[in-house]
């Protein structure tokens, strides 16, 4: 009976793994398909990866996604950790009030947070774009970091920092050498959650961005109504990058432990500690910045060189080659944002976003 239950459990686990990973495998396979078909594999080809790298919008959105996620993760982790440590030394009333305020964004629907942040930027007349998206991501990532760090701080001895200072440590040394190492698992968990939330966010990003700045989620959403295998290519690239990061994170501790075991048997010089994960993320940012810079080298010279056309259009209206051809002939740069409904478009336009050309339906005009 136990053997049957064990076999049933393994079979169920296999089905769950297939359910989660089969769509990803399907996406990766068809990113190499020669044709546009998503059901019939006609032959191996890398043309969709080539098209992805040649597409200004895709490279720019990939760069925006990674840079915003990395910066928001670093800033929110620092602020969230410092705030959590400060709350542990605060009075109970202050701690309870701040905790309730911190929990509110977690319980709020994302659309409410998105509209609230959009109205905040409009009230203070802050031009929406990359900076507003970054500030919004930092704002909604901080509560997740605090939620991960605070339980670790509560598990510590409340007299730990005082004991360290009694033994001669300065307040800064007590914080960095004693407390932070003890709560490091919570800090890492909070940082990973913050990165995931920022990387995956669509609703808040859509309402707080402008001037053609869009992340990968906005790009995929606006292209969802037309078959474009380049989406498979860029998604495959993201999966590969994340897999590499996970492998490094899991392999490095094993290598470090093996080195420690060898050092215990045979004395060797101490190796310098390297932030391999941070270095890899910085490489991704630099590579994205390089691609982002290359996109401006393809614009041809024309009588409109140096001018920018801001266009707000339906997601499936513009062909893939129309904007590059227009930019080549005129020398002007086109910044296009997409919407999927008139009501969606109206919210942004009615709240102050300005464009040179808008393409609404007749009744919305």
C-alpha positions as CSV (number, residue, x, y, z in Angstrom):
1,X,0.0,0.0,0.0
2,X,2.8,2.4,0.9
3,X,4.6,1.5,-2.4
4,X,1.4,2.4,-4.4
5,X,1.1,5.7,-2.6
6,X,4.7,6.5,-3.3
7,X,4.3,5.7,-7.0
8,X,1.1,7.8,-7.1
9,X,2.9,10.7,-5.4
10,X,5.8,10.5,-7.9
11,X,3.4,10.3,-10.9
12,X,1.5,13.4,-9.6
13,X,4.7,15.3,-9.1
14,X,5.8,14.4,-12.7
15,X,2.5,15.7,-14.0
16,X,2.9,18.9,-12.1
17,X,6.4,19.4,-13.5
18,X,5.1,18.8,-17.0
19,X,2.2,21.2,-16.4
20,X,4.6,24.0,-15.4
21,X,7.5,23.4,-17.7
22,X,6.0,22.0,-20.9
23,X,4.8,25.5,-22.1
24,X,8.3,26.9,-21.5
25,X,9.8,24.0,-23.5
26,X,7.2,24.6,-26.2
27,X,8.1,28.3,-26.3
28,X,11.8,27.6,-26.6
29,X,11.4,25.1,-29.4
30,X,9.2,27.4,-31.5
31,X,11.6,30.3,-31.0
32,X,13.8,28.4,-33.5
33,X,10.9,27.8,-36.0
34,X,11.6,29.0,-39.5
35,X,8.0,30.1,-40.0
36,X,5.5,32.2,-38.0
37,X,3.4,29.2,-37.1
38,X,3.1,28.3,-33.4
39,X,1.7,24.8,-34.2
40,X,3.8,23.5,-37.1
41,X,7.6,23.3,-36.8
42,X,8.8,23.8,-40.4
43,X,12.6,24.0,-39.8
44,X,15.4,25.3,-37.6
45,X,16.2,29.0,-37.9
46,X,17.7,31.8,-35.9
47,X,15.9,34.6,-37.8
48,X,13.6,35.5,-34.9
49,X,16.6,36.0,-32.7
50,X,18.2,38.2,-35.4
51,X,14.9,40.1,-35.7
52,X,14.8,40.5,-31.9
53,X,18.3,42.1,-31.8
54,X,17.4,44.3,-34.8
55,X,14.2,45.5,-33.2
56,X,14.8,48.8,-31.3
57,X,11.6,48.3,-29.2
58,X,12.5,44.8,-28.0
59,X,16.1,45.6,-27.1
60,X,15.1,48.8,-25.4
61,X,12.3,47.0,-23.4
62,X,14.7,44.3,-22.3
63,X,17.2,46.9,-21.2
64,X,14.5,48.8,-19.3
65,X,13.2,45.7,-17.6
66,X,16.6,44.5,-16.3
67,X,17.9,48.0,-15.3
68,X,14.7,48.9,-13.5
69,X,14.5,45.5,-11.7
70,X,18.1,45.6,-10.6
71,X,18.2,49.2,-9.4
72,X,14.8,48.8,-7.7
73,X,16.0,45.6,-6.0
74,X,19.2,47.2,-4.6
75,X,17.5,50.4,-3.4
76,X,14.4,48.7,-1.9
77,X,16.5,46.1,-0.2
78,X,18.7,48.7,1.5
79,X,15.7,50.9,2.5
80,X,13.6,48.0,3.6
81,X,16.4,46.4,5.7
82,X,17.3,49.7,7.4
83,X,13.6,50.4,8.2
84,X,13.1,46.9,9.6
85,X,16.1,47.2,11.9
86,X,15.0,50.7,13.0
87,X,11.5,49.4,13.8
88,X,12.9,46.7,16.0
89,X,14.3,49.5,18.2
90,X,11.2,51.7,18.1
91,X,8.3,51.9,20.5
92,X,5.5,49.4,20.2
93,X,2.9,52.0,19.0
94,X,5.2,53.3,16.3
95,X,6.1,49.7,15.2
96,X,2.4,48.7,14.9
97,X,1.5,51.8,12.9
98,X,4.4,51.4,10.5
99,X,3.6,47.7,10.1
100,X,0.0,48.4,9.3
101,X,1.1,51.0,6.7
102,X,3.5,48.6,5.2
103,X,0.9,45.8,4.9
104,X,-1.6,48.1,3.1
105,X,0.2,48.1,-0.4
106,X,0.4,44.3,-0.2
107,X,-3.4,44.0,0.3
108,X,-4.4,46.7,-2.1
109,X,-5.3,45.7,-5.7
110,X,-2.5,46.6,-8.1
111,X,-4.8,48.8,-10.2
112,X,-5.5,51.0,-7.2
113,X,-1.8,51.4,-6.5
114,X,-1.1,52.1,-10.1
115,X,-3.7,54.8,-10.4
116,X,-2.7,56.3,-7.1
117,X,1.0,56.6,-8.2
118,X,-0.1,58.0,-11.6
119,X,-2.1,60.7,-9.9
120,X,0.7,61.5,-7.5
121,X,3.2,62.1,-10.4
122,X,0.6,64.2,-12.2
123,X,-0.1,66.3,-9.0
124,X,3.6,67.1,-8.6
125,X,4.0,67.6,-12.4
126,X,6.6,64.9,-12.8
127,X,7.1,63.9,-16.4
128,X,6.3,60.2,-16.7
129,X,9.0,58.0,-18.1
130,X,11.9,55.9,-16.9
131,X,12.4,57.7,-13.6
132,X,8.7,57.5,-12.6
133,X,8.7,53.8,-13.4
134,X,11.8,53.2,-11.3
135,X,10.3,55.2,-8.4
136,X,7.1,53.2,-8.6
137,X,8.9,49.9,-8.6
138,X,11.0,50.9,-5.6
139,X,7.9,52.0,-3.7
140,X,6.0,48.7,-4.2
141,X,9.1,46.5,-3.6
142,X,10.0,48.0,-0.2
143,X,7.0,46.3,1.7
144,X,8.1,42.9,0.4
145,X,11.6,43.3,1.6
146,X,10.4,44.5,5.1
147,X,8.0,41.5,5.3
148,X,11.0,39.1,4.7
149,X,13.5,40.8,7.0
150,X,11.3,41.6,10.1
151,X,10.7,37.9,11.1
152,X,14.5,37.4,11.1
153,X,15.1,40.4,13.3
154,X,12.4,39.3,15.7
155,X,14.2,36.0,16.1
156,X,17.4,37.7,17.2
157,X,18.3,38.4,20.8
158,X,17.3,42.1,21.4
159,X,20.5,42.7,23.4
160,X,22.8,41.5,20.6
161,X,23.8,44.9,19.3
162,X,24.3,46.2,22.9
163,X,26.5,43.2,23.7
164,X,28.6,43.9,20.6
165,X,29.2,47.5,21.6
166,X,30.0,46.4,25.2
167,X,32.8,44.3,23.7
168,X,34.3,47.3,21.9
169,X,32.4,47.5,18.6
170,X,31.2,50.8,17.2
171,X,27.4,51.1,16.4
172,X,28.3,50.8,12.7
173,X,30.3,47.6,13.3
174,X,27.6,46.2,15.5
175,X,25.1,46.7,12.6
176,X,27.3,45.5,9.7
177,X,29.4,42.8,11.5
178,X,26.9,41.4,13.9
179,X,23.3,42.1,13.0
180,X,23.3,42.0,9.2
181,X,25.1,38.6,8.9
182,X,22.4,37.1,11.2
183,X,19.5,38.4,9.1
184,X,21.2,37.8,5.7
185,X,18.8,35.0,4.7
186,X,15.9,37.3,5.2
187,X,17.6,40.1,3.2
188,X,18.4,37.7,0.3
189,X,14.8,36.4,0.3
190,X,13.5,40.0,0.2
191,X,15.8,40.9,-2.6
192,X,14.8,37.9,-4.7
193,X,11.1,38.7,-4.2
194,X,11.6,42.4,-5.0
195,X,13.5,41.5,-8.2
196,X,10.7,39.0,-9.3
197,X,7.9,41.5,-8.5
198,X,9.7,44.3,-10.4
199,X,10.7,42.1,-13.4
200,X,7.1,40.7,-13.8
201,X,5.1,43.9,-13.1
202,X,2.7,45.2,-15.9
203,X,-0.2,47.1,-14.4
204,X,1.7,49.6,-12.3
205,X,4.4,50.0,-15.0
206,X,1.8,50.8,-17.6
207,X,0.1,53.6,-15.7
208,X,3.3,55.3,-14.5
209,X,5.4,55.2,-17.7
210,X,5.4,57.5,-20.7
211,X,7.4,58.9,-23.6
212,X,7.7,55.4,-25.1
213,X,9.5,53.9,-22.1
214,X,8.2,50.3,-21.7
215,X,9.4,47.1,-20.0
216,X,9.1,43.6,-21.3
217,X,5.6,43.1,-19.8
218,X,4.2,46.1,-21.6
219,X,5.9,45.0,-24.8
220,X,4.5,41.4,-24.6
221,X,1.0,42.7,-23.8
222,X,0.9,45.2,-26.7
223,X,2.0,42.5,-29.1
224,X,-0.3,39.7,-27.8
225,X,-2.9,40.2,-30.5
226,X,-0.5,39.4,-33.4
227,X,1.6,36.4,-34.0
228,X,5.2,37.4,-33.5
229,X,7.7,34.6,-32.8
230,X,10.3,37.2,-31.7
231,X,8.4,37.2,-28.4
232,X,9.4,33.5,-28.1
233,X,13.0,34.5,-28.8
234,X,13.2,37.3,-26.2
235,X,11.4,35.1,-23.6
236,X,13.8,32.3,-24.3
237,X,16.7,34.7,-23.7
238,X,15.3,35.7,-20.4
239,X,14.8,32.1,-19.3
240,X,18.4,31.3,-20.2
241,X,19.7,34.3,-18.3
242,X,17.7,33.4,-15.2
243,X,18.8,29.8,-15.4
244,X,22.4,30.8,-15.6
245,X,22.0,33.1,-12.5
246,X,20.3,30.2,-10.6
247,X,23.0,27.8,-11.5
248,X,25.7,30.3,-10.3
249,X,23.9,30.9,-7.1
250,X,23.6,27.2,-6.3
251,X,27.0,26.1,-7.6
252,X,29.1,28.9,-5.9
253,X,28.3,27.7,-2.3
254,X,29.3,24.2,-3.2
255,X,32.7,25.5,-4.7
256,X,33.2,27.6,-1.6
257,X,32.5,24.8,0.8
258,X,34.9,22.5,-1.1
259,X,37.6,25.2,-0.9
260,X,37.1,25.5,2.8
261,X,37.4,21.7,3.2
262,X,40.7,21.8,1.3
263,X,41.9,24.7,3.3
264,X,41.3,22.8,6.6
265,X,43.6,20.0,5.4
266,X,46.2,22.2,3.7
267,X,46.8,25.9,4.5
268,X,46.4,28.1,1.5
269,X,46.1,31.8,1.0
270,X,42.6,33.2,1.6
271,X,40.8,33.9,-1.6
272,X,39.1,37.2,-2.1
273,X,35.3,37.2,-1.8
274,X,33.7,38.0,-5.1
275,X,30.1,39.1,-5.5
276,X,29.5,36.8,-8.5
277,X,25.8,37.3,-8.6
278,X,26.1,41.1,-8.5
279,X,28.8,41.0,-11.2
280,X,26.6,38.9,-13.5
281,X,23.7,41.3,-13.0
282,X,26.0,44.2,-13.8
283,X,27.2,42.5,-17.0
284,X,23.5,42.1,-18.0
285,X,23.0,45.8,-17.4
286,X,26.1,46.8,-19.4
287,X,25.2,44.5,-22.2
288,X,21.6,45.9,-22.3
289,X,23.0,49.5,-22.2
290,X,25.3,48.6,-25.2
291,X,22.4,47.3,-27.2
292,X,20.3,50.3,-26.2
293,X,23.0,52.6,-27.4
294,X,23.3,50.8,-30.7
295,X,19.7,51.3,-31.6
296,X,20.3,55.0,-32.2
297,X,23.0,54.4,-34.8
298,X,20.5,53.1,-37.4
299,X,18.5,56.3,-38.0
300,X,19.1,57.8,-41.4
301,X,19.7,61.5,-42.1
302,X,16.7,63.5,-43.4
303,X,15.2,66.9,-43.2
304,X,13.5,66.0,-39.9
305,X,16.7,64.8,-38.2
306,X,16.7,65.5,-34.5
307,X,12.9,65.7,-34.2
308,X,10.8,63.2,-32.3
309,X,7.3,62.0,-33.2
310,X,5.3,60.7,-30.2
311,X,2.6,58.3,-31.4
312,X,-0.1,56.6,-29.3
313,X,-1.6,53.7,-31.4
314,X,-3.4,50.4,-31.2
315,X,-1.2,47.4,-30.4
316,X,-1.8,45.5,-33.7
317,X,-2.0,48.4,-36.2
318,X,1.6,49.0,-37.1
319,X,3.7,46.6,-39.1
320,X,7.1,45.5,-37.9
321,X,9.0,47.4,-40.6
322,X,6.9,50.6,-40.8
323,X,8.6,52.6,-38.1
324,X,12.2,51.7,-39.0
325,X,11.5,52.6,-42.7
326,X,9.9,55.9,-41.6
327,X,12.8,56.8,-39.4
328,X,15.3,55.9,-42.2
329,X,13.5,58.1,-44.7
330,X,12.8,61.1,-42.5
331,X,15.7,61.0,-40.0
332,X,13.2,61.6,-37.2
333,X,12.8,59.3,-34.2
334,X,9.4,57.7,-33.5
335,X,8.4,57.0,-29.9
336,X,5.3,54.8,-30.0
337,X,3.2,53.6,-27.1
338,X,0.3,51.1,-27.6
339,X,-3.1,50.6,-26.0
340,X,-5.7,47.8,-26.3
341,X,-8.9,49.8,-25.7
342,X,-10.2,53.3,-26.0
343,X,-10.9,53.4,-22.3
344,X,-7.3,52.4,-21.5
345,X,-6.1,55.2,-23.8
346,X,-8.5,57.8,-22.4
347,X,-7.2,57.3,-18.8
348,X,-3.7,58.3,-19.7
349,X,-4.6,61.1,-22.1
350,X,-7.2,62.6,-19.7
351,X,-4.5,62.7,-17.0
352,X,-2.1,64.8,-18.9
353,X,0.0,62.5,-21.1
354,X,0.6,64.4,-24.4
355,X,1.2,62.9,-27.9
356,X,1.6,64.2,-31.4
357,X,-0.6,61.6,-33.0
358,X,-3.4,59.5,-31.3
359,X,-5.5,56.9,-33.1
360,X,-8.8,56.4,-31.2
361,X,-12.0,55.0,-32.5
362,X,-14.7,57.4,-33.9
363,X,-17.0,57.4,-30.8
364,X,-14.0,58.2,-28.5
365,X,-13.1,61.2,-30.7
